[in-house]
């Protein structure tokens, strides 16, 4: 079957553990994106790819899957950086994709 991309692709910006990049895309009946994607999938600049990898690494270093964030300051910095990265990602893919911010679910902090 021929791979036909949807008119507007949806890139999900979402961190998850054991990933290099926080990029995902749901496949459609005519387009198999492979779900977990990389900067190369979208032709992103090298700089943005490095920054996305750094943001992902910061998440894994400071956000425990069971206990939450190690500090509110780290969470707030990570959220600000995520918004900045989302805007940069939107600029680079604006011709063919929309960016869906899905990183706000990581708001829990340690008590």
C-alpha positions in Angstrom: 0.0 0.0 0.0 1.3 3.5 -0.9 2.2 5.7 2.0 0.1 8.9 1.8 0.7 11.4 4.5 -2.4 13.2 6.0 -2.9 16.8 4.9 -1.6 18.0 8.2 0.5 15.8 10.4 0.2 15.9 14.2 3.5 15.8 16.1 3.1 15.1 19.8 5.7 16.7 22.0 5.7 14.4 25.0 8.6 13.0 27.2 8.7 9.4 28.2 11.3 7.4 29.9 14.1 5.6 27.9 13.7 7.8 24.9 16.2 10.0 23.1 13.6 12.5 21.8 10.2 13.5 23.1 8.6 13.2 19.6 5.7 11.0 18.6 3.2 10.8 15.8 0.1 8.6 15.5 -0.1 6.6 12.3 -3.2 7.0 10.1 -4.8 4.5 7.7 -2.6 5.8 4.9 0.5 6.9 6.7 2.7 4.7 9.0 4.8 7.2 11.0 6.2 4.5 13.3 4.8 6.3 16.4 8.1 7.2 18.1 9.9 9.6 15.8 13.2 11.5 15.7 14.3 15.0 14.5 15.4 13.3 11.2 11.8 12.2 10.6 10.8 15.8 10.2 14.0 17.3 8.8 14.6 19.4 11.9 17.7 21.5 12.3 20.6 20.0 14.2 20.3 22.6 16.9 16.7 21.9 17.6 17.4 18.2 17.7 20.1 18.7 20.2 17.9 20.9 22.4 15.0 18.4 22.3 17.4 15.6 23.4 18.7 17.9 26.2 15.2 18.6 27.3 14.3 14.9 27.3 17.5 14.1 29.3 16.6 16.9 31.9 13.2 15.3 32.3 14.7 11.8 33.0 17.2 13.2 35.4 14.8 15.2 37.5 11.3 13.6 37.2 10.9 10.2 38.9 8.0 8.1 37.5 6.8 7.3 41.0 7.8 10.3 43.1 7.4 13.1 40.6 9.8 16.1 40.2 12.8 16.5 42.5 12.0 20.2 42.9 9.4 22.7 41.8 12.2 24.9 40.4 13.3 22.1 38.0 9.7 21.5 37.0 9.1 25.2 36.2 12.3 25.5 34.3 11.5 22.4 32.3 8.0 23.7 31.5 9.3 27.0 30.3 11.9 25.3 28.1 9.2 23.0 26.8 7.1 26.0 25.6 10.2 27.5 24.0 11.0 24.2 22.2 7.3 23.8 21.1 7.4 27.2 19.5 10.7 26.4 17.7 9.3 23.1 16.6 6.2 24.8 15.2 8.3 27.2 13.2 10.3 24.4 11.6 7.3 22.2 10.7 4.7 24.8 10.0 4.4 23.9 6.3 3.3 20.3 6.9 2.5 19.6 10.6 0.9 20.9 13.8 2.5 20.5 17.2 0.5 19.1 20.1 1.9 20.0 23.5 1.4 17.0 25.8 4.0 17.6 28.4 1.8 19.4 30.9 0.8 16.1 32.5 4.1 16.0 34.3 3.1 18.6 36.9 3.4 16.4 40.0 6.1 17.2 42.5 7.4 15.4 45.5 5.6 16.2 48.7 
